[in-house]
Amino acid sequence: MTAIMIAVALLLPRMPQASGKALPDAGKGQRLAAAWCGECHAIDAHAMRRGRNDAPSFRAIAALPSTTALSLKVFLRSNHPSMPNFIIESSDTDEIVQYILGLKRN
């Protein structure tokens, strides 16, 4: 029984990759965020906002109690009058979400 539990524990982290779907890459998410969002948002501790003063930093967004993977995905896939109307691929959305959620822990 112990051997089965150990085998399951070792295989579970690999299951998303076994399905053929790559895990989101926070590094790619940071690069995408810099390219698409950096004009208005400070995307990391070292970036300065270049545009709008009212656009929250990604660190501030990450710190909100309501910030979850689902809330970020819904937000990034919805139209907002105060933001450019980007059409972001699902995989790119996942990368950006992974990056923002990573800021929550730092």
Secondary structure, DSSP 8 states (H G I E B T S, - for coil): -HHHHHHHHHHGGGHHHHTT-----HHHHHHHHHHHTTTTS--STT----S-SSS--HHHHHHSTT--HHHHHHHHTS--TTS------HHHHHHHHHHHHHHHH-
